[in-house]
Amino acid sequence: MTTMTEASVREFKMPDVGEGLTEAEILKWYVQPGDTVTDGQVVCEVETAKAAVELPIPYDGVVRDLHFPEGATVDVGTSIIAVDVSGGAAAPEAPAEPAAPAAAPAAPAEESKPQGSGRQPVLVGYGVAESSTKRRPRKGADTEAAQASTAIQTELNGHGPAPVAEPVATTTGQRPLAKPPVRKLAKDLGVDLATVVPSGPDGIITREDVHAALAPAPAPEAPVAAPAAPVSAPAPVAAYDAARETRIPIKGVRRATAQAMVGSAFTAPHVTEFVTVDVTRTMKLVEELKQDKEFAGLRVNPLLLIAKALLVALKRNPEINASWDEAAQEIVVKHYVNLGIAAATPRGLIVPNIKDAHAKTLPQLAESLGELVSTAREGKTSPGAMQGGTVTITNVGVFGVDTGTPILNPGESAILAVGAIKLQPWVHKGKVKPRQVTTLALSFDHRLVDGELGSKVLADVAAILEQPKRLISWA
């Protein structure tokens, strides 16, 4: 514990940096207890289910305590660092005890509010709603008191101590107490929280309670009528051998990607169509644009022209640039294109998008593509850059793959996979010649895109890449 007044200490809480995320992992601390920090200084880097984000502190002061170590996963709204803003730089009298792995109770209201203000200081885009820090009333207090009274009365009546009843799940219709990550776990596993027996303080349901609810109840022993035939014992489960296997925890971006892909694959009925196309003229145009002064300093590659070809095809067939609203049972046609580009990063596959790509010129599109790729490689893609996509391109050809059957990015209606561009024998003007050839694959949501519409879009993209001059006439 430290000798400091509550009024001089500000507790900086884990913000919701990705619109609705419930937790984040602390990747790296940039400060230590005793360090002086200023308003806007980055104090740590965290990884959410969408991206790695640097968190700036919103006030000046001296760091008194880091509540969680690097690698810890922290719920949104939980305090992660304490800063003394009184202006004094005295070190704490005794080292602070390390924080428990479980999320600590919410800090008192007076600690989370600045002096002379009625609300918590937050950064634009980082803050959490004030209402999210309010504790819910303890719902089990009346029940516990009633049980205690019954036990005492029974003992006074001479019947001995009352037997302790096993805890049962609430049946009063009240919402079970559980933190957002636990609710999400229960939803993913198909467990009804109303049937789970809580073991946490104040009747809160824990992760262990959810897993326990999945365990099959022991079957009652049945009397043996007659000797049964011997049953072979189940084979023992092989022990984990660290020398022969490596186990990698699934969290952050990889976990979010896995969940999104499973949800997309089993929600939207996928259809994939393929076309093989001669892109020799497109490759020649790429080389010409590299020498063009208008593209000086910009990265020009086949992906740039493929992206432009897709944008032209969407303009000619706008119905495919849409999404399915399950709740309203409506098709939502978008009059803008936020073009997603799948990018492989050390943290997993992410799909940032170029906002309003339909309104960009070819040089502007090249600049946006370059920024998107470099930001993704550095691991600095913001959560906002990965939201609101309408159509996606995935370039599997960079790995030498001919094509694939891509899964839709959740909420989108189409995704185009681009295969490797290879020199192949091709019939050109009646003769077999070596030509640059690739295979395109378009997956689409068959609820709102029928075979005719999907075929038109794919055929348009292929026609533009075969005759890239059509970029001018069709744009």
Residue, then its C-alpha position, 0 to 999 in steps of 0.5 A: m500500500t502507498t501513502m497517498t490520498e485517494a483524491s490525488v490518485r487517478e486510476f486509468k481503466m482499460p478502454d473499449v478501443g474497438e466498439g463493443l470489445t470486452e477484453a484486451e491483452i497487455l502486450k507491453w508496458y512502456v512505463q514503470p512505477g516511479d516514472t513521470v508521465t504526461d497527458g497523451q503519453v503512450v503507456c502501454e500497447v494492448e491487443t484486442a480481438k481486432a488489432a494492436v493498439e497503443l494506449p495514451i494516458p489522459y493526465d500528468g503525474v507519477v506512475r504508482d502501480l501497474h495493476f497487471p503484468e505483460g501478457a495478462t488479459v484484462d476486462v474492459g473497464t478494469s483499472i490497469i495503472a494508478v497515477d499520482v497527479s498531486g505533483g509529488a514524486a515520492a516513491p511508495e513506502a512499500p511495494a504494491e502487492p501484485a494484482a490477482p489474475a481475476a478482475a478486481p472490483a470496480a474502484p470507488a466512484e471518487e477515484s475514477k472522477p477528476q477533481g472539480s468534474g462530474r465525469q471521468p476523463v476520457l480520450v476521444g475514441y477510447g472512453v467507456a460509458e460512465s454507466s458501465t462502471k456502476r455496480r448492479p445491486r446484490k440480488g442474492a442478499d435477501t435469499e441468503a438472509a432468509q436461508a440463515s433465518t430458517a436455519i436458526q429457527t430450525e435449530l431453536n425448535g430442537h430439530g438440529p442444524a438445518p441441512v445446507a442446501e446445494p446452490v441452485a440456479t436462479t429461477t426468479g427471472q432475474r438476469p444471471l450475474a456474469k461478466p461480458p467475457v463469461r457471457k460470450l463464452a456461454k453463448d459460444l458453448g450453447v450454455d444457458l446462464a440461467t441453469v448455471v450454478p454460480s460460485g463467484p462472490d455475490g453470486i457471479i458466474t465464472r468461466e469454471d461454472v460455465h465449463a462445469a455446466l457442460a460436464p455430463a452428470p454422473a449416471p445413477e448406478a444400476p443393479v447388475a442383473a447378470p454378469a455382462a460380457p467383459v468390456s475393453a477399457p478405453a484407450p488411455v489419453a496420450a500425455y502431452d509431449a512438449a518435445r514433440e508438440t507445441r501448443i499455441p493459445i488461441k487469443g486476440v486476432r487469431r481467435a476473433t478470425a476463427q470465430a468470425m470465419v465459423g460464423s460466416a461459413f455456417t450463416a451465409p450460404h456460400v457459392t464460388e465461381f471460377v474463371t481463368v483469364d489471360v492477363t498479359r496486357t494487364m502485366k504490360l500496363v503495370e510496367e508502363l504505369k511504373q514509368d509514369k510520372e503520375f505514379a512516382g513514389l507509388r507502388v504499382n502492382p497487379l493487385l492495383l489494377i485488379a482492385k480497380a477492375l473490381l471497383v468498375a465491375l461493382k459500379r456496373n453491377p451495384e446490387i452485389n455491393a450489399s449486405w443481409d439484414e437478418a433481423a429486418q429481413e432486408i437486403v441493404v445495398k451500399h452506395y459506397v465501396n469500402l474495399g477490404i484487402a486481406a493481409a497476413t500479419p504475425r498476429g494473424l489474418i486481418v482485413p483492413n479496408i480502403k474507405d470510399a474506394h469507389a471515389k478514388t482515382l488510380p493514383q489515389l488507390a495506389e497510395s491507399l493500398g501502399e499505406l494499408v499494406s505498410t500499416a498492417r505489416e507494422g502491426k499498427t492497423s487501427p480497429g476502425a480501419m477494419q470496420g465497415g467493409t463491403v467487398t474484399i480481395t484476398n491475394v492468395g497468388v503471392f503464396g504461389v497458389d493457383t486459386g481457392t474458395p474464400i470465405l466471406n468477411p462477416g457482413e459482406s456479400a462477396i470476396l474475390a480471390v486472386g491466384a498466382i500469375k504464371l506463364q502458361p501455354w494459351v491459345h491467342k489469335g488462333k495460335v498457342k503462345p506463352r501468356q501470363v494467366t491467372t485464375l480468379a475465384l468469386s465467393f458470394d452470399h447466395r441469399l442476396v446474390d444469384g448465379e447471374l449477378g455473381s457471374k456478371v461481376l466475375a466476367d466483368v473483372a476478367a474482361i477488364l484484366e484481359q483488355p485493361k483499356r476497358l478501365i477507361s471506357w467502363a469507369 
